[in-house]
Structure formats: structure tokens, C-alpha cells
Amino acid sequence: MRVIAGSLKGRRLRTPAKDSLEVRPTSDMAREALFDLLQAWPKGAFLDLYGGTGAVAVEAWSRGYAPVTCVERSPGAAGLAAANAEGTGVVLLRRDVRQLKIEAFSDLAVLFADPPYADSPAAWELLKARAAAWLAPGGVLVWETAERDALPGDPGWELVDSRRYGAARFHFLRRAPR
């Protein structure tokens, strides 16, 4: 894995062992597509939930998002994220996403969430209200699921786009107008 673009373009990123089931890194191809689509949205504060190796957070920082925060609870994955974020402005929170309070963040331009695919429906139910509170007006929530999965509809959210990249699907959402 490597950083695709920006000030750190080409920088190699540490990855988990091939036999590790602890982390499922977002591929270079999927990250490139994600950030190509994010060009249509304002830049600003970026939050990477379930950050894994920190590749998405480091890519965001490289492309000019700031501040950038990566949240990861697994000690092994957080170690990789810390190593990958070394020398950047990425802030790593070694914390369980489920413990984050509604007042933990505000005015986010982008909130990227990549929970374990099997846990995605429960994580969505738990975090959708917090995500709405954390986003700035005009901000975007990008929720990654397995390519075959859809997010349950919710009156508080408007699905703007949904794109498949390999085994992953990115759902782009914004808060529904009130």
C-alpha cells in the first residue's frame, strides 16, 4: 500500500501480516476512487472511524484535509496506524468507536466509517445520530460496506451516491434537509 496523491504521494504504508484477520485495509484503488469522489465536497476536518492501518487518514492529510483524526481500538492495528501517521498531522485516538460521545467532534467536512462488514448494520444504528451531530453543514458521511450490502434507510440521512470498488461499497450520505 502507498499514499496515492498529495504531499506524501508514493509514501509506503505498513500493512498487516498476510494471514492477519484483524484489519481489512481499504485498497489503493478504492482509496483513489474515494478521494476522487470527495473532490466534489468541501475540504476541512476529516474523521476516520475504524481506522485500521490509518491509510485513509494519512491519505486525507496528504491531500490537505485538516485536522485529521483516526480512531482505532485494536492494539495491533493502532500500532500500524501510528507508524503510518508518523511525521504527519494525523491524530490517532486509541479508543473504541462505540464509546465516543456526541460532543467528541464537530464541524467535520468528511466522516469516513469503515466498520467490520459483519458489524456494519449495528454500527450504523449506534452511530448515525452522532455522525449527524459531528458533521458540518454541507459535510459528507462516507460509510463503507461489503459491495453487496446496502445501508438501511433513515429519514435523517439522504443517500447522495453509492459506488462499488472491488469488494467494497462506499455510500455517500448527507444530513437530510429538515
VEXGUSE-159269 format. One record per residue (C-alpha): residue number from 1; residue in one letter; z, x, y. Coordinates in pm, 1 decimal. Example, Ala and Ser with C-alpha at 12.3 -4.5 7.8 and 13.67 -1.06 7.14 Angstrom:
BEGIN
ATOM  num  residuo         w         u         v
ATOM    1        a     780.0    1230.0    -450.0
ATOM    2        s     714.0    1367.0    -106.0
//
This chain:
BEGIN
ATOM  num  residuo         w         u         v
ATOM    1        m       0.0       0.0       0.0
ATOM    2        r     -64.9     107.4     354.2
ATOM    3        v     -43.8     -19.8     711.9
ATOM    4        i    -379.0    -184.7     788.5
ATOM    5        a    -403.0    -160.0    1168.8
ATOM    6        g    -224.8     -73.3    1490.4
ATOM    7        s     -19.7     226.9    1593.6
ATOM    8        l      74.8     310.0    1232.3
ATOM    9        k    -270.8     247.8    1081.1
ATOM   10        g    -309.2     424.6     748.4
ATOM   11        r      61.3     497.0     701.3
ATOM   12        r     150.5     484.1     332.5
ATOM   13        l     424.4     240.3     234.5
ATOM   14        r     667.0     281.4     -51.0
ATOM   15        t     628.5      30.5    -331.0
ATOM   16        p     845.5     -82.2    -619.7
ATOM   17        a     800.2      66.5    -965.3
ATOM   18        k     508.3     -92.6   -1150.6
ATOM   19        d     742.1    -255.9   -1403.7
ATOM   20        s     975.7    -395.1   -1136.2
ATOM   21        l    1004.1    -773.3   -1116.8
ATOM   22        e    1240.6    -760.9    -819.1
ATOM   23        v     972.6    -767.1    -547.5
ATOM   24        r     621.1    -910.4    -515.8
ATOM   25        p     465.0    -724.3    -220.9
ATOM   26        t     202.7    -900.4     -12.3
ATOM   27        s    -121.8    -714.9     -89.7
ATOM   28        d    -310.2    -510.9     169.6
ATOM   29        m    -596.4    -764.7     156.3
ATOM   30        a    -362.4   -1060.7     211.6
ATOM   31        r    -173.9    -884.3     494.8
ATOM   32        e    -501.3    -800.5     668.1
ATOM   33        a    -614.3   -1164.2     641.4
ATOM   34        l    -273.8   -1287.7     762.2
ATOM   35        f    -281.7   -1075.7    1075.8
ATOM   36        d    -646.9   -1158.7    1143.0
ATOM   37        l    -545.4   -1527.0    1149.5
ATOM   38        l    -236.1   -1458.3    1361.5
ATOM   39        q    -458.4   -1326.4    1641.6
ATOM   40        a    -506.8   -1689.9    1744.1
ATOM   41        w    -132.2   -1723.1    1814.0
ATOM   42        p      81.2   -1561.8    2085.5
ATOM   43        k     249.6   -1229.6    2013.5
ATOM   44        g     620.7   -1179.8    2061.5
ATOM   45        a     926.7   -1180.0    1838.8
ATOM   46        f     847.8   -1164.9    1465.0
ATOM   47        l    1083.0   -1255.1    1179.7
ATOM   48        d    1006.0   -1165.1     818.1
ATOM   49        l    1225.3   -1365.2     578.7
ATOM   50        y    1247.3   -1247.0     217.1
ATOM   51        g    1108.6    -917.7     347.8
ATOM   52        g    1083.1    -730.2      18.0
ATOM   53        t     933.6    -386.7      87.6
ATOM   54        g     913.8    -462.6     459.7
ATOM   55        a     534.2    -420.9     456.7
ATOM   56        v     470.9    -737.9     660.9
ATOM   57        a     740.0    -645.6     915.5
ATOM   58        v     608.3    -289.1     953.7
ATOM   59        e     253.3    -423.4     990.8
ATOM   60        a     376.0    -662.6    1263.1
ATOM   61        w     548.8    -380.4    1450.3
ATOM   62        s     239.0    -160.7    1418.6
ATOM   63        r      30.0    -440.7    1572.2
ATOM   64        g     253.9    -484.0    1876.7
ATOM   65        y     494.5    -762.1    1784.3
ATOM   66        a     844.5    -705.7    1919.9
ATOM   67        p    1120.4    -735.6    1838.7
ATOM   68        v    1056.5    -739.7    1462.6
ATOM   69        t    1331.4    -831.8    1216.3
ATOM   70        c    1312.2    -812.8     838.2
ATOM   71        v    1568.1    -995.1     622.0
ATOM   72        e    1617.8    -887.1     259.8
ATOM   73        r    1923.8    -922.7      35.2
ATOM   74        s    1820.6    -723.5    -274.1
ATOM   75        p    1960.8    -369.0    -255.5
ATOM   76        g    1653.0    -216.1    -420.7
ATOM   77        a    1403.9    -400.0    -201.0
ATOM   78        a    1611.3    -341.4     113.1
ATOM   79        g    1607.9      29.9      32.3
ATOM   80        l    1228.1      24.1      19.5
ATOM   81        a    1214.4    -178.3     342.4
ATOM   82        a    1446.9      68.0     516.9
ATOM   83        a    1232.7     363.0     405.3
ATOM   84        n     911.8     189.4     514.0
ATOM   85        a    1058.0      92.6     852.1
ATOM   86        e    1190.0     442.0     925.8
ATOM   87        g    1073.3     560.6    1266.6
ATOM   88        t     973.5     210.3    1380.4
ATOM   89        g    1148.3     -54.8    1583.9
ATOM   90        v    1187.4    -287.1    1283.6
ATOM   91        v    1544.7    -412.4    1241.8
ATOM   92        l    1648.5    -463.6     880.3
ATOM   93        l    1916.5    -722.1     802.4
ATOM   94        r    2055.5    -679.0     450.4
ATOM   95        r    2152.0   -1041.0     413.3
ATOM   96        d    2085.3   -1349.0     206.3
ATOM   97        v    1841.3   -1569.9     399.2
ATOM   98        r    2037.4   -1878.1     292.2
ATOM   99        q    2338.6   -1754.6     491.7
ATOM  100        l    2154.5   -1727.8     824.6
ATOM  101        k    2287.5   -1968.2    1084.2
ATOM  102        i    2077.4   -2190.9    1305.1
ATOM  103        e    2178.7   -1979.8    1605.6
ATOM  104        a    2078.5   -1649.7    1435.1
ATOM  105        f    1736.5   -1635.3    1606.7
ATOM  106        s    1547.9   -1796.2    1891.3
ATOM  107        d    1212.9   -1779.9    2068.9
ATOM  108        l    1020.3   -1641.2    1771.8
ATOM  109        a     643.0   -1618.8    1811.7
ATOM  110        v     597.9   -1580.9    1435.8
ATOM  111        l     826.7   -1662.2    1146.2
ATOM  112        f     688.4   -1536.3     813.7
ATOM  113        a     864.0   -1655.5     496.0
ATOM  114        d     771.4   -1530.8     150.9
ATOM  115        p    1041.6   -1658.4     -86.0
ATOM  116        p    1015.3   -1605.3    -461.0
ATOM  117        y     746.7   -1853.3    -562.2
ATOM  118        a     972.2   -2042.2    -804.1
ATOM  119        d    1232.8   -2085.0    -527.5
ATOM  120        s     987.3   -2189.1    -255.7
ATOM  121        p    1048.6   -2569.0    -263.3
ATOM  122        a    1428.7   -2528.6    -241.4
ATOM  123        a    1396.9   -2258.9      25.9
ATOM  124        w    1168.0   -2487.5     229.0
ATOM  125        e    1419.2   -2773.9     216.9
ATOM  126        l    1701.3   -2540.7     318.3
ATOM  127        l    1522.2   -2355.6     598.5
ATOM  128        k    1277.5   -2597.2     764.2
ATOM  129        a    1529.7   -2722.9    1022.8
ATOM  130        r    1647.5   -2370.0    1102.9
ATOM  131        a    1288.5   -2249.8    1131.6
ATOM  132        a    1214.6   -2524.0    1384.2
ATOM  133        a    1513.8   -2413.6    1592.5
ATOM  134        w    1415.9   -2045.8    1571.5
ATOM  135        l    1054.0   -2082.5    1685.9
ATOM  136        a     950.0   -2059.3    2048.2
ATOM  137        p     732.5   -2339.9    2185.5
ATOM  138        g     383.6   -2257.3    2058.3
ATOM  139        g     519.9   -2036.6    1780.1
ATOM  140        v     393.4   -2043.1    1423.4
ATOM  141        l     564.6   -2057.1    1086.0
ATOM  142        v     371.0   -1893.3     803.2
ATOM  143        w     506.0   -1988.9     461.3
ATOM  144        e     367.3   -1803.8     159.0
ATOM  145        t     349.1   -1978.7    -177.8
ATOM  146        a     161.9   -1926.6    -502.2
ATOM  147        e    -204.5   -2013.7    -447.1
ATOM  148        r    -178.2   -2339.3    -644.8
ATOM  149        d     129.1   -2469.1    -457.6
ATOM  150        a     146.0   -2693.8    -154.3
ATOM  151        l     440.6   -2742.4      76.8
ATOM  152        p     598.6   -3086.7      82.0
ATOM  153        g     502.7   -3282.1     391.8
ATOM  154        d     763.6   -3314.3     662.9
ATOM  155        p     746.6   -3520.4     983.6
ATOM  156        g     892.8   -3229.2    1180.4
ATOM  157        w     603.3   -2999.6    1092.1
ATOM  158        e     227.2   -3005.1    1139.3
ATOM  159        l      13.7   -2810.0     891.4
ATOM  160        v    -243.6   -2627.3    1101.8
ATOM  161        d    -415.0   -2425.2     829.7
ATOM  162        s    -377.2   -2321.8     467.0
ATOM  163        r    -558.8   -2021.3     323.1
ATOM  164        r    -571.9   -1869.9     -23.8
ATOM  165        y    -582.3   -1492.7     -78.2
ATOM  166        g    -574.7   -1387.3    -441.6
ATOM  167        a    -256.8   -1524.5    -598.1
ATOM  168        a    -108.2   -1618.0    -258.8
ATOM  169        r    -149.8   -1909.5     -19.7
ATOM  170        f     -48.6   -1893.9     346.4
ATOM  171        h      49.5   -2223.0     509.8
ATOM  172        f      37.7   -2209.9     891.6
ATOM  173        l     267.8   -2465.6    1050.0
ATOM  174        r     386.7   -2558.2    1393.3
ATOM  175        r     653.4   -2797.1    1504.4
ATOM  176        a     519.3   -3148.2    1525.5
ATOM  177        p     496.8   -3296.5    1874.1
ATOM  178        r     786.9   -3529.4    1949.7
//
